[in-house]
Amino acid sequence: MAMGAPMSSEQHEHNVDELEESDDAQAFDAAMAEEGDNVPWEQALVEFGWSDPKI
């Protein structure tokens, strides 16, 4: 039987936020470590169809 320590919903939300931020930082570090050229953000937006290239 698994047992856990009770925590407030605020503490739970804080913990989830911290985990998500840690995951984001790890994903960023992994992406930056990849070989190859980086794509400018504006170009990526256009390539994914999220921005009008004429703007």
mmCIF entry with sequence, helices, sheets and N, C-alpha, C, O atoms, coordinates in Angstrom:
data_MODEL
# 
_entry.id   MODEL 
# 
_entity.id                         1 
_entity.type                       polymer 
_entity.pdbx_number_of_molecules   1 
# 
_entity_poly.entity_id                      1 
_entity_poly.type                           'polypeptide(L)' 
_entity_poly.nstd_linkage                   no 
_entity_poly.nstd_monomer                   no 
_entity_poly.pdbx_seq_one_letter_code       MAMGAPMSSEQHEHNVDELEESDDAQAFDAAMAEEGDNVPWEQALVEFGWSDPKI 
_entity_poly.pdbx_seq_one_letter_code_can   MAMGAPMSSEQHEHNVDELEESDDAQAFDAAMAEEGDNVPWEQALVEFGWSDPKI 
_entity_poly.pdbx_strand_id                 A 
# 
loop_
_entity_poly_seq.entity_id 
_entity_poly_seq.num 
_entity_poly_seq.mon_id 
_entity_poly_seq.hetero 
1 1  MET n 
1 2  ALA n 
1 3  MET n 
1 4  GLY n 
1 5  ALA n 
1 6  PRO n 
1 7  MET n 
1 8  SER n 
1 9  SER n 
1 10 GLU n 
1 11 GLN n 
1 12 HIS n 
1 13 GLU n 
1 14 HIS n 
1 15 ASN n 
1 16 VAL n 
1 17 ASP n 
1 18 GLU n 
1 19 LEU n 
1 20 GLU n 
1 21 GLU n 
1 22 SER n 
1 23 ASP n 
1 24 ASP n 
1 25 ALA n 
1 26 GLN n 
1 27 ALA n 
1 28 PHE n 
1 29 ASP n 
1 30 ALA n 
1 31 ALA n 
1 32 MET n 
1 33 ALA n 
1 34 GLU n 
1 35 GLU n 
1 36 GLY n 
1 37 ASP n 
1 38 ASN n 
1 39 VAL n 
1 40 PRO n 
1 41 TRP n 
1 42 GLU n 
1 43 GLN n 
1 44 ALA n 
1 45 LEU n 
1 46 VAL n 
1 47 GLU n 
1 48 PHE n 
1 49 GLY n 
1 50 TRP n 
1 51 SER n 
1 52 ASP n 
1 53 PRO n 
1 54 LYS n 
1 55 ILE n 
# 
_struct_asym.id          A 
_struct_asym.entity_id   1 
# 
loop_
_struct_conf.conf_type_id 
_struct_conf.id 
_struct_conf.pdbx_PDB_helix_id 
_struct_conf.beg_label_comp_id 
_struct_conf.beg_label_asym_id 
_struct_conf.beg_label_seq_id 
_struct_conf.pdbx_beg_PDB_ins_code 
_struct_conf.end_label_comp_id 
_struct_conf.end_label_asym_id 
_struct_conf.end_label_seq_id 
_struct_conf.pdbx_end_PDB_ins_code 
_struct_conf.beg_auth_comp_id 
_struct_conf.beg_auth_asym_id 
_struct_conf.beg_auth_seq_id 
_struct_conf.end_auth_comp_id 
_struct_conf.end_auth_asym_id 
_struct_conf.end_auth_seq_id 
_struct_conf.pdbx_PDB_helix_class 
_struct_conf.details 
_struct_conf.pdbx_PDB_helix_length 
HELX_P HELX_P1 AA1 SER A 9  ? ALA A 33 ? SER A 9  ALA A 33 1 ? 25 
HELX_P HELX_P2 AA2 TRP A 41 ? GLU A 47 ? TRP A 41 GLU A 47 1 ? 7  
# 
_struct_conf_type.id          HELX_P 
_struct_conf_type.criteria    ? 
_struct_conf_type.reference   ? 
# 
loop_
_atom_site.group_PDB 
_atom_site.id 
_atom_site.type_symbol 
_atom_site.label_atom_id 
_atom_site.label_alt_id 
_atom_site.label_comp_id 
_atom_site.label_asym_id 
_atom_site.label_entity_id 
_atom_site.label_seq_id 
_atom_site.pdbx_PDB_ins_code 
_atom_site.Cartn_x 
_atom_site.Cartn_y 
_atom_site.Cartn_z 
_atom_site.occupancy 
_atom_site.B_iso_or_equiv 
_atom_site.pdbx_formal_charge 
_atom_site.auth_seq_id 
_atom_site.auth_comp_id 
_atom_site.auth_asym_id 
_atom_site.auth_atom_id 
_atom_site.pdbx_PDB_model_num 
ATOM 1   N N  . MET A 1 1  ? 0.843  -1.177 0.000   1.00 0.00 ? 1  MET A N  1 
ATOM 2   C CA . MET A 1 1  ? 0.000  0.000  0.000   1.00 0.00 ? 1  MET A CA 1 
ATOM 3   C C  . MET A 1 1  ? 0.889  1.241  0.000   1.00 0.00 ? 1  MET A C  1 
ATOM 4   O O  . MET A 1 1  ? 1.760  1.395  0.856   1.00 0.00 ? 1  MET A O  1 
ATOM 5   N N  . ALA A 1 2  ? 0.659  2.121  -0.970  1.00 0.00 ? 2  ALA A N  1 
ATOM 6   C CA . ALA A 1 2  ? 1.443  3.359  -1.059  1.00 0.00 ? 2  ALA A CA 1 
ATOM 7   C C  . ALA A 1 2  ? 0.866  4.404  -0.118  1.00 0.00 ? 2  ALA A C  1 
ATOM 8   O O  . ALA A 1 2  ? -0.349 4.560  0.007   1.00 0.00 ? 2  ALA A O  1 
ATOM 9   N N  . MET A 1 3  ? 1.759  5.101  0.527   1.00 0.00 ? 3  MET A N  1 
ATOM 10  C CA . MET A 1 3  ? 1.342  6.170  1.441   1.00 0.00 ? 3  MET A CA 1 
ATOM 11  C C  . MET A 1 3  ? 2.024  7.451  0.978   1.00 0.00 ? 3  MET A C  1 
ATOM 12  O O  . MET A 1 3  ? 3.142  7.416  0.464   1.00 0.00 ? 3  MET A O  1 
ATOM 13  N N  . GLY A 1 4  ? 1.367  8.548  1.155   1.00 0.00 ? 4  GLY A N  1 
ATOM 14  C CA . GLY A 1 4  ? 1.950  9.832  0.790   1.00 0.00 ? 4  GLY A CA 1 
ATOM 15  C C  . GLY A 1 4  ? 1.689  10.850 1.878   1.00 0.00 ? 4  GLY A C  1 
ATOM 16  O O  . GLY A 1 4  ? 0.791  10.696 2.706   1.00 0.00 ? 4  GLY A O  1 
ATOM 17  N N  . ALA A 1 5  ? 2.482  11.871 1.853   1.00 0.00 ? 5  ALA A N  1 
ATOM 18  C CA . ALA A 1 5  ? 2.293  12.956 2.808   1.00 0.00 ? 5  ALA A CA 1 
ATOM 19  C C  . ALA A 1 5  ? 1.286  13.939 2.227   1.00 0.00 ? 5  ALA A C  1 
ATOM 20  O O  . ALA A 1 5  ? 1.393  14.320 1.061   1.00 0.00 ? 5  ALA A O  1 
ATOM 21  N N  . PRO A 1 6  ? 0.318  14.348 3.023   1.00 0.00 ? 6  PRO A N  1 
ATOM 22  C CA . PRO A 1 6  ? -0.654 15.317 2.519   1.00 0.00 ? 6  PRO A CA 1 
ATOM 23  C C  . PRO A 1 6  ? 0.015  16.671 2.267   1.00 0.00 ? 6  PRO A C  1 
ATOM 24  O O  . PRO A 1 6  ? 0.933  17.070 2.983   1.00 0.00 ? 6  PRO A O  1 
ATOM 25  N N  . MET A 1 7  ? -0.464 17.360 1.242   1.00 0.00 ? 7  MET A N  1 
ATOM 26  C CA . MET A 1 7  ? 0.047  18.708 0.971   1.00 0.00 ? 7  MET A CA 1 
ATOM 27  C C  . MET A 1 7  ? -1.108 19.554 0.458   1.00 0.00 ? 7  MET A C  1 
ATOM 28  O O  . MET A 1 7  ? -2.108 19.039 -0.043  1.00 0.00 ? 7  MET A O  1 
ATOM 29  N N  . SER A 1 8  ? -0.948 20.832 0.592   1.00 0.00 ? 8  SER A N  1 
ATOM 30  C CA . SER A 1 8  ? -1.986 21.748 0.132   1.00 0.00 ? 8  SER A CA 1 
ATOM 31  C C  . SER A 1 8  ? -2.010 21.774 -1.395  1.00 0.00 ? 8  SER A C  1 
ATOM 32  O O  . SER A 1 8  ? -1.039 21.405 -2.056  1.00 0.00 ? 8  SER A O  1 
ATOM 33  N N  . SER A 1 9  ? -3.127 22.213 -1.929  1.00 0.00 ? 9  SER A N  1 
ATOM 34  C CA . SER A 1 9  ? -3.219 22.337 -3.385  1.00 0.00 ? 9  SER A CA 1 
ATOM 35  C C  . SER A 1 9  ? -2.229 23.379 -3.891  1.00 0.00 ? 9  SER A C  1 
ATOM 36  O O  . SER A 1 9  ? -1.714 23.255 -5.002  1.00 0.00 ? 9  SER A O  1 
ATOM 37  N N  . GLU A 1 10 ? -1.956 24.411 -3.082  1.00 0.00 ? 10 GLU A N  1 
ATOM 38  C CA . GLU A 1 10 ? -0.981 25.424 -3.471  1.00 0.00 ? 10 GLU A CA 1 
ATOM 39  C C  . GLU A 1 10 ? 0.421  24.822 -3.569  1.00 0.00 ? 10 GLU A C  1 
ATOM 40  O O  . GLU A 1 10 ? 1.164  25.120 -4.504  1.00 0.00 ? 10 GLU A O  1 
ATOM 41  N N  . GLN A 1 11 ? 0.778  23.977 -2.603  1.00 0.00 ? 11 GLN A N  1 
ATOM 42  C CA . GLN A 1 11 ? 2.093  23.336 -2.633  1.00 0.00 ? 11 GLN A CA 1 
ATOM 43  C C  . GLN A 1 11 ? 2.193  22.384 -3.821  1.00 0.00 ? 11 GLN A C  1 
ATOM 44  O O  . GLN A 1 11 ? 3.227  22.317 -4.486  1.00 0.00 ? 11 GLN A O  1 
ATOM 45  N N  . HIS A 1 12 ? 1.116  21.653 -4.083  1.00 0.00 ? 12 HIS A N  1 
ATOM 46  C CA . HIS A 1 12 ? 1.097  20.744 -5.234  1.00 0.00 ? 12 HIS A CA 1 
ATOM 47  C C  . HIS A 1 12 ? 1.304  21.529 -6.525  1.00 0.00 ? 12 HIS A C  1 
ATOM 48  O O  . HIS A 1 12 ? 2.119  21.143 -7.362  1.00 0.00 ? 12 HIS A O  1 
ATOM 49  N N  . GLU A 1 13 ? 0.569  22.628 -6.690  1.00 0.00 ? 13 GLU A N  1 
ATOM 50  C CA . GLU A 1 13 ? 0.707  23.457 -7.891  1.00 0.00 ? 13 GLU A CA 1 
ATOM 51  C C  . GLU A 1 13 ? 2.128  23.997 -8.021  1.00 0.00 ? 13 GLU A C  1 
ATOM 52  O O  . GLU A 1 13 ? 2.686  24.019 -9.118  1.00 0.00 ? 13 GLU A O  1 
ATOM 53  N N  . HIS A 1 14 ? 2.712  24.430 -6.912  1.00 0.00 ? 14 HIS A N  1 
ATOM 54  C CA . HIS A 1 14 ? 4.092  24.916 -6.916  1.00 0.00 ? 14 HIS A CA 1 
ATOM 55  C C  . HIS A 1 14 ? 5.042  23.809 -7.374  1.00 0.00 ? 14 HIS A C  1 
ATOM 56  O O  . HIS A 1 14 ? 5.927  24.048 -8.195  1.00 0.00 ? 14 HIS A O  1 
ATOM 57  N N  . ASN A 1 15 ? 4.859  22.605 -6.846  1.00 0.00 ? 15 ASN A N  1 
ATOM 58  C CA . ASN A 1 15 ? 5.720  21.480 -7.219  1.00 0.00 ? 15 ASN A CA 1 
ATOM 59  C C  . ASN A 1 15 ? 5.597  21.159 -8.710  1.00 0.00 ? 15 ASN A C  1 
ATOM 60  O O  . ASN A 1 15 ? 6.599  20.904 -9.378  1.00 0.00 ? 15 ASN A O  1 
ATOM 61  N N  . VAL A 1 16 ? 4.370  21.173 -9.225  1.00 0.00 ? 16 VAL A N  1 
ATOM 62  C CA . VAL A 1 16 ? 4.151  20.907 -10.645 1.00 0.00 ? 16 VAL A CA 1 
ATOM 63  C C  . VAL A 1 16 ? 4.836  21.979 -11.489 1.00 0.00 ? 16 VAL A C  1 
ATOM 64  O O  . VAL A 1 16 ? 5.490  21.664 -12.483 1.00 0.00 ? 16 VAL A O  1 
ATOM 65  N N  . ASP A 1 17 ? 4.688  23.243 -11.094 1.00 0.00 ? 17 ASP A N  1 
ATOM 66  C CA . ASP A 1 17 ? 5.343  24.337 -11.820 1.00 0.00 ? 17 ASP A CA 1 
ATOM 67  C C  . ASP A 1 17 ? 6.858  24.164 -11.840 1.00 0.00 ? 17 ASP A C  1 
ATOM 68  O O  . ASP A 1 17 ? 7.491  24.366 -12.876 1.00 0.00 ? 17 ASP A O  1 
ATOM 69  N N  . GLU A 1 18 ? 7.437  23.795 -10.712 1.00 0.00 ? 18 GLU A N  1 
ATOM 70  C CA . GLU A 1 18 ? 8.886  23.602 -10.631 1.00 0.00 ? 18 GLU A CA 1 
ATOM 71  C C  . GLU A 1 18 ? 9.340  22.459 -11.536 1.00 0.00 ? 18 GLU A C  1 
ATOM 72  O O  . GLU A 1 18 ? 10.365 22.571 -12.208 1.00 0.00 ? 18 GLU A O  1 
ATOM 73  N N  . LEU A 1 19 ? 8.584  21.363 -11.559 1.00 0.00 ? 19 LEU A N  1 
ATOM 74  C CA . LEU A 1 19 ? 8.935  20.235 -12.426 1.00 0.00 ? 19 LEU A CA 1 
ATOM 75  C C  . LEU A 1 19 ? 8.850  20.622 -13.897 1.00 0.00 ? 19 LEU A C  1 
ATOM 76  O O  . LEU A 1 19 ? 9.717  20.255 -14.691 1.00 0.00 ? 19 LEU A O  1 
ATOM 77  N N  . GLU A 1 20 ? 7.803  21.364 -14.261 1.00 0.00 ? 20 GLU A N  1 
ATOM 78  C CA . GLU A 1 20 ? 7.659  21.793 -15.648 1.00 0.00 ? 20 GLU A CA 1 
ATOM 79  C C  . GLU A 1 20 ? 8.798  22.721 -16.051 1.00 0.00 ? 20 GLU A C  1 
ATOM 80  O O  . GLU A 1 20 ? 9.319  22.622 -17.163 1.00 0.00 ? 20 GLU A O  1 
ATOM 81  N N  . GLU A 1 21 ? 9.185  23.618 -15.158 1.00 0.00 ? 21 GLU A N  1 
ATOM 82  C CA . GLU A 1 21 ? 10.289 24.527 -15.463 1.00 0.00 ? 21 GLU A CA 1 
ATOM 83  C C  . GLU A 1 21 ? 11.594 23.754 -15.633 1.00 0.00 ? 21 GLU A C  1 
ATOM 84  O O  . GLU A 1 21 ? 12.397 24.072 -16.510 1.00 0.00 ? 21 GLU A O  1 
ATOM 85  N N  . SER A 1 22 ? 11.803 22.749 -14.804 1.00 0.00 ? 22 SER A N  1 
ATOM 86  C CA . SER A 1 22 ? 12.997 21.917 -14.912 1.00 0.00 ? 22 SER A CA 1 
ATOM 87  C C  . SER A 1 22 ? 13.000 21.152 -16.238 1.00 0.00 ? 22 SER A C  1 
ATOM 88  O O  . SER A 1 22 ? 14.032 21.057 -16.902 1.00 0.00 ? 22 SER A O  1 
ATOM 89  N N  . ASP A 1 23 ? 11.841 20.610 -16.619 1.00 0.00 ? 23 ASP A N  1 
ATOM 90  C CA . ASP A 1 23 ? 11.728 19.902 -17.899 1.00 0.00 ? 23 ASP A CA 1 
ATOM 91  C C  . ASP A 1 23 ? 12.028 20.838 -19.065 1.00 0.00 ? 23 ASP A C  1 
ATOM 92  O O  . ASP A 1 23 ? 12.717 20.460 -20.013 1.00 0.00 ? 23 ASP A O  1 
ATOM 93  N N  . ASP A 1 24 ? 11.502 22.067 -18.989 1.00 0.00 ? 24 ASP A N  1 
ATOM 94  C CA . ASP A 1 24 ? 11.752 23.047 -20.049 1.00 0.00 ? 24 ASP A CA 1 
ATOM 95  C C  . ASP A 1 24 ? 13.237 23.366 -20.162 1.00 0.00 ? 24 ASP A C  1 
ATOM 96  O O  . ASP A 1 24 ? 13.771 23.454 -21.267 1.00 0.00 ? 24 ASP A O  1 
ATOM 97  N N  . ALA A 1 25 ? 13.901 23.538 -19.037 1.00 0.00 ? 25 ALA A N  1 
ATOM 98  C CA . ALA A 1 25 ? 15.333 23.856 -19.038 1.00 0.00 ? 25 ALA A CA 1 
ATOM 99  C C  . ALA A 1 25 ? 16.137 22.700 -19.632 1.00 0.00 ? 25 ALA A C  1 
ATOM 100 O O  . ALA A 1 25 ? 17.083 22.925 -20.388 1.00 0.00 ? 25 ALA A O  1 
ATOM 101 N N  . GLN A 1 26 ? 15.765 21.469 -19.293 1.00 0.00 ? 26 GLN A N  1 
ATOM 102 C CA . GLN A 1 26 ? 16.467 20.312 -19.843 1.00 0.00 ? 26 GLN A CA 1 
ATOM 103 C C  . GLN A 1 26 ? 16.252 20.207 -21.353 1.00 0.00 ? 26 GLN A C  1 
ATOM 104 O O  . GLN A 1 26 ? 17.184 19.892 -22.093 1.00 0.00 ? 26 GLN A O  1 
ATOM 105 N N  . ALA A 1 27 ? 15.026 20.470 -21.811 1.00 0.00 ? 27 ALA A N  1 
ATOM 106 C CA . ALA A 1 27 ? 14.739 20.424 -23.246 1.00 0.00 ? 27 ALA A CA 1 
ATOM 107 C C  . ALA A 1 27 ? 15.517 21.511 -23.984 1.00 0.00 ? 27 ALA A C  1 
ATOM 108 O O  . ALA A 1 27 ? 16.027 21.274 -25.079 1.00 0.00 ? 27 ALA A O  1 
ATOM 109 N N  . PHE A 1 28 ? 15.609 22.694 -23.393 1.00 0.00 ? 28 PHE A N  1 
ATOM 110 C CA . PHE A 1 28 ? 16.374 23.784 -24.000 1.00 0.00 ? 28 PHE A CA 1 
ATOM 111 C C  . PHE A 1 28 ? 17.842 23.397 -24.113 1.00 0.00 ? 28 PHE A C  1 
ATOM 112 O O  . PHE A 1 28 ? 18.454 23.566 -25.168 1.00 0.00 ? 28 PHE A O  1 
ATOM 113 N N  . ASP A 1 29 ? 18.406 22.879 -23.030 1.00 0.00 ? 29 ASP A N  1 
ATOM 114 C CA . ASP A 1 29 ? 19.815 22.484 -23.042 1.00 0.00 ? 29 ASP A CA 1 
ATOM 115 C C  . ASP A 1 29 ? 20.075 21.411 -24.095 1.00 0.00 ? 29 ASP A C  1 
ATOM 116 O O  . ASP A 1 29 ? 21.086 21.459 -24.796 1.00 0.00 ? 29 ASP A O  1 
ATOM 117 N N  . ALA A 1 30 ? 19.166 20.443 -24.208 1.00 0.00 ? 30 ALA A N  1 
ATOM 118 C CA . ALA A 1 30 ? 19.331 19.382 -25.203 1.00 0.00 ? 30 ALA A CA 1 
ATOM 119 C C  . ALA A 1 30 ? 19.261 19.951 -26.618 1.00 0.00 ? 30 ALA A C  1 
ATOM 120 O O  . ALA A 1 30 ? 20.040 19.554 -27.486 1.00 0.00 ? 30 ALA A O  1 
ATOM 121 N N  . ALA A 1 31 ? 18.336 20.874 -26.854 1.00 0.00 ? 31 ALA A N  1 
ATOM 122 C CA . ALA A 1 31 ? 18.210 21.479 -28.181 1.00 0.00 ? 31 ALA A CA 1 
ATOM 123 C C  . ALA A 1 31 ? 19.449 22.288 -28.535 1.00 0.00 ? 31 ALA A C  1 
ATOM 124 O O  . ALA A 1 31 ? 19.914 22.241 -29.674 1.00 0.00 ? 31 ALA A O  1 
ATOM 125 N N  . MET A 1 32 ? 19.981 23.017 -27.589 1.00 0.00 ? 32 MET A N  1 
ATOM 126 C CA . MET A 1 32 ? 21.166 23.833 -27.855 1.00 0.00 ? 32 MET A CA 1 
ATOM 127 C C  . MET A 1 32 ? 22.404 22.970 -28.091 1.00 0.00 ? 32 MET A C  1 
ATOM 128 O O  . MET A 1 32 ? 23.341 23.404 -28.762 1.00 0.00 ? 32 MET A O  1 
ATOM 129 N N  . ALA A 1 33 ? 22.415 21.758 -27.550 1.00 0.00 ? 33 ALA A N  1 
ATOM 130 C CA . ALA A 1 33 ? 23.562 20.868 -27.710 1.00 0.00 ? 33 ALA A CA 1 
ATOM 131 C C  . ALA A 1 33 ? 23.541 20.127 -29.050 1.00 0.00 ? 33 ALA A C  1 
ATOM 132 O O  . ALA A 1 33 ? 24.538 19.516 -29.433 1.00 0.00 ? 33 ALA A O  1 
ATOM 133 N N  . GLU A 1 34 ? 22.412 20.178 -29.765 1.00 0.00 ? 34 GLU A N  1 
ATOM 134 C CA . GLU A 1 34 ? 22.309 19.486 -31.045 1.00 0.00 ? 34 GLU A CA 1 
ATOM 135 C C  . GLU A 1 34 ? 23.235 20.116 -32.075 1.00 0.00 ? 34 GLU A C  1 
ATOM 136 O O  . GLU A 1 34 ? 23.477 21.323 -32.070 1.00 0.00 ? 34 GLU A O  1 
ATOM 137 N N  . GLU A 1 35 ? 23.747 19.264 -32.958 1.00 0.00 ? 35 GLU A N  1 
ATOM 138 C CA . GLU A 1 35 ? 24.590 19.720 -34.062 1.00 0.00 ? 35 GLU A CA 1 
ATOM 139 C C  . GLU A 1 35 ? 23.722 20.432 -35.094 1.00 0.00 ? 35 GLU A C  1 
ATOM 140 O O  . GLU A 1 35 ? 22.515 20.200 -35.168 1.00 0.00 ? 35 GLU A O  1 
ATOM 141 N N  . GLY A 1 36 ? 24.334 21.282 -35.873 1.00 0.00 ? 36 GLY A N  1 
ATOM 142 C CA . GLY A 1 36 ? 23.635 21.927 -36.978 1.00 0.00 ? 36 GLY A CA 1 
ATOM 143 C C  . GLY A 1 36 ? 23.352 23.388 -36.716 1.00 0.00 ? 36 GLY A C  1 
ATOM 144 O O  . GLY A 1 36 ? 23.624 23.929 -35.645 1.00 0.00 ? 36 GLY A O  1 
ATOM 145 N N  . ASP A 1 37 ? 22.790 24.006 -37.752 1.00 0.00 ? 37 ASP A N  1 
ATOM 146 C CA . ASP A 1 37 ? 22.483 25.427 -37.682 1.00 0.00 ? 37 ASP A CA 1 
ATOM 147 C C  . ASP A 1 37 ? 21.215 25.669 -36.872 1.00 0.00 ? 37 ASP A C  1 
ATOM 148 O O  . ASP A 1 37 ? 20.292 24.854 -36.873 1.00 0.00 ? 37 ASP A O  1 
ATOM 149 N N  . ASN A 1 38 ? 21.190 26.792 -36.192 1.00 0.00 ? 38 ASN A N  1 
ATOM 150 C CA . ASN A 1 38 ? 19.985 27.218 -35.496 1.00 0.00 ? 38 ASN A CA 1 
ATOM 151 C C  . ASN A 1 38 ? 19.102 27.975 -36.477 1.00 0.00 ? 38 ASN A C  1 
ATOM 152 O O  . ASN A 1 38 ? 19.595 28.607 -37.412 1.00 0.00 ? 38 ASN A O  1 
ATOM 153 N N  . VAL A 1 39 ? 17.798 27.906 -36.258 1.00 0.00 ? 39 VAL A N  1 
ATOM 154 C CA . VAL A 1 39 ? 16.838 28.611 -37.097 1.00 0.00 ? 39 VAL A CA 1 
ATOM 155 C C  . VAL A 1 39 ? 16.318 29.801 -36.304 1.00 0.00 ? 39 VAL A C  1 
ATOM 156 O O  . VAL A 1 39 ? 15.881 29.637 -35.165 1.00 0.00 ? 39 VAL A O  1 
ATOM 157 N N  . PRO A 1 40 ? 16.356 31.000 -36.888 1.00 0.00 ? 40 PRO A N  1 
ATOM 158 C CA . PRO A 1 40 ? 15.811 32.161 -36.180 1.00 0.00 ? 40 PRO A CA 1 
ATOM 159 C C  . PRO A 1 40 ? 14.326 31.959 -35.855 1.00 0.00 ? 40 PRO A C  1 
ATOM 160 O O  . PRO A 1 40 ? 13.597 31.343 -36.632 1.00 0.00 ? 40 PRO A O  1 
ATOM 161 N N  . TRP A 1 41 ? 13.889 32.472 -34.721 1.00 0.00 ? 41 TRP A N  1 
ATOM 162 C CA . TRP A 1 41 ? 12.517 32.296 -34.247 1.00 0.00 ? 41 TRP A CA 1 
ATOM 163 C C  . TRP A 1 41 ? 11.509 32.761 -35.297 1.00 0.00 ? 41 TRP A C  1 
ATOM 164 O O  . TRP A 1 41 ? 10.517 32.076 -35.546 1.00 0.00 ? 41 TRP A O  1 
ATOM 165 N N  . GLU A 1 42 ? 11.751 33.910 -35.910 1.00 0.00 ? 42 GLU A N  1 
ATOM 166 C CA . GLU A 1 42 ? 10.828 34.445 -36.906 1.00 0.00 ? 42 GLU A CA 1 
ATOM 167 C C  . GLU A 1 42 ? 10.682 33.488 -38.086 1.00 0.00 ? 42 GLU A C  1 
ATOM 168 O O  . GLU A 1 42 ? 9.583  33.317 -38.613 1.00 0.00 ? 42 GLU A O  1 
ATOM 169 N N  . GLN A 1 43 ? 11.780 32.864 -38.502 1.00 0.00 ? 43 GLN A N  1 
ATOM 170 C CA . GLN A 1 43 ? 11.744 31.898 -39.601 1.00 0.00 ? 43 GLN A CA 1 
ATOM 171 C C  . GLN A 1 43 ? 10.963 30.652 -39.193 1.00 0.00 ? 43 GLN A C  1 
ATOM 172 O O  . GLN A 1 43 ? 10.184 30.124 -39.985 1.00 0.00 ? 43 GLN A O  1 
ATOM 173 N N  . ALA A 1 44 ? 11.163 30.187 -37.984 1.00 0.00 ? 44 ALA A N  1 
ATOM 174 C CA . ALA A 1 44 ? 10.433 29.008 -37.508 1.00 0.00 ? 44 ALA A CA 1 
ATOM 175 C C  . ALA A 1 44 ? 8.933  29.280 -37.493 1.00 0.00 ? 44 ALA A C  1 
ATOM 176 O O  . ALA A 1 44 ? 8.145  28.415 -37.876 1.00 0.00 ? 44 ALA A O  1 
ATOM 177 N N  . LEU A 1 45 ? 8.530  30.469 -37.057 1.00 0.00 ? 45 LEU A N  1 
ATOM 178 C CA . LEU A 1 45 ? 7.107  30.819 -37.041 1.00 0.00 ? 45 LEU A CA 1 
ATOM 179 C C  . LEU A 1 45 ? 6.507  30.731 -38.434 1.00 0.00 ? 45 LEU A C  1 
ATOM 180 O O  . LEU A 1 45 ? 5.411  30.199 -38.613 1.00 0.00 ? 45 LEU A O  1 
ATOM 181 N N  . VAL A 1 46 ? 7.222  31.251 -39.416 1.00 0.00 ? 46 VAL A N  1 
ATOM 182 C CA . VAL A 1 46 ? 6.744  31.218 -40.800 1.00 0.00 ? 46 VAL A CA 1 
ATOM 183 C C  . VAL A 1 46 ? 6.687  29.780 -41.300 1.00 0.00 ? 46 VAL A C  1 
ATOM 184 O O  . VAL A 1 46 ? 5.698  29.387 -41.919 1.00 0.00 ? 46 VAL A O  1 
ATOM 185 N N  . GLU A 1 47 ? 7.724  28.987 -41.047 1.00 0.00 ? 47 GLU A N  1 
ATOM 186 C CA . GLU A 1 47 ? 7.773  27.604 -41.535 1.00 0.00 ? 47 GLU A CA 1 
ATOM 187 C C  . GLU A 1 47 ? 6.653  26.749 -40.954 1.00 0.00 ? 47 GLU A C  1 
ATOM 188 O O  . GLU A 1 47 ? 6.165  25.836 -41.620 1.00 0.00 ? 47 GLU A O  1 
ATOM 189 N N  . PHE A 1 48 ? 6.240  27.033 -39.726 1.00 0.00 ? 48 PHE A N  1 
ATOM 190 C CA . PHE A 1 48 ? 5.146  26.283 -39.107 1.00 0.00 ? 48 PHE A CA 1 
ATOM 191 C C  . PHE A 1 48 ? 3.780  26.882 -39.426 1.00 0.00 ? 48 PHE A C  1 
ATOM 192 O O  . PHE A 1 48 ? 2.752  26.356 -38.998 1.00 0.00 ? 48 PHE A O  1 
ATOM 193 N N  . GLY A 1 49 ? 3.771  27.981 -40.176 1.00 0.00 ? 49 GLY A N  1 
ATOM 194 C CA . GLY A 1 49 ? 2.505  28.606 -40.541 1.00 0.00 ? 49 GLY A CA 1 
ATOM 195 C C  . GLY A 1 49 ? 1.875  29.399 -39.414 1.00 0.00 ? 49 GLY A C  1 
ATOM 196 O O  . GLY A 1 49 ? 0.666  29.634 -39.420 1.00 0.00 ? 49 GLY A O  1 
ATOM 197 N N  . TRP A 1 50 ? 2.664  29.805 -38.464 1.00 0.00 ? 50 TRP A N  1 
ATOM 198 C CA . TRP A 1 50 ? 2.155  30.541 -37.306 1.00 0.00 ? 50 TRP A CA 1 
ATOM 199 C C  . TRP A 1 50 ? 2.309  32.045 -37.465 1.00 0.00 ? 50 TRP A C  1 
ATOM 200 O O  . TRP A 1 50 ? 1.940  32.803 -36.569 1.00 0.00 ? 50 TRP A O  1 
ATOM 201 N N  . SER A 1 51 ? 2.848  32.483 -38.590 1.00 0.00 ? 51 SER A N  1 
ATOM 202 C CA . SER A 1 51 ? 3.057  33.907 -38.814 1.00 0.00 ? 51 SER A CA 1 
ATOM 203 C C  . SER A 1 51 ? 3.031  34.169 -40.309 1.00 0.00 ? 51 SER A C  1 
ATOM 204 O O  . SER A 1 51 ? 3.426  33.321 -41.109 1.00 0.00 ? 51 SER A O  1 
ATOM 205 N N  . ASP A 1 52 ? 2.570  35.336 -40.668 1.00 0.00 ? 52 ASP A N  1 
ATOM 206 C CA . ASP A 1 52 ? 2.559  35.742 -42.067 1.00 0.00 ? 52 ASP A CA 1 
ATOM 207 C C  . ASP A 1 52 ? 3.955  36.233 -42.432 1.00 0.00 ? 52 ASP A C  1 
ATOM 208 O O  . ASP A 1 52 ? 4.464  37.150 -41.787 1.00 0.00 ? 52 ASP A O  1 
ATOM 209 N N  . PRO A 1 53 ? 4.591  35.649 -43.451 1.00 0.00 ? 53 PRO A N  1 
ATOM 210 C CA . PRO A 1 53 ? 5.962  36.046 -43.797 1.00 0.00 ? 53 PRO A CA 1 
ATOM 211 C C  . PRO A 1 53 ? 6.067  37.495 -44.261 1.00 0.00 ? 53 PRO A C  1 
ATOM 212 O O  . PRO A 1 53 ? 7.165  38.051 -44.277 1.00 0.00 ? 53 PRO A O  1 
ATOM 213 N N  . LYS A 1 54 ? 4.955  38.118 -44.637 1.00 0.00 ? 54 LYS A N  1 
ATOM 214 C CA . LYS A 1 54 ? 4.970  39.498 -45.118 1.00 0.00 ? 54 LYS A CA 1 
ATOM 215 C C  . LYS A 1 54 ? 4.871  40.508 -43.980 1.00 0.00 ? 54 LYS A C  1 
ATOM 216 O O  . LYS A 1 54 ? 4.985  41.712 -44.209 1.00 0.00 ? 54 LYS A O  1 
ATOM 217 N N  . ILE A 1 55 ? 4.663  40.031 -42.768 1.00 0.00 ? 55 ILE A N  1 
ATOM 218 C CA . ILE A 1 55 ? 4.530  40.942 -41.616 1.00 0.00 ? 55 ILE A CA 1 
ATOM 219 C C  . ILE A 1 55 ? 5.896  41.306 -41.095 1.00 0.00 ? 55 ILE A C  1 
ATOM 220 O O  . ILE A 1 55 ? 6.007  42.061 -40.129 1.00 0.00 ? 55 ILE A O  1 
# 
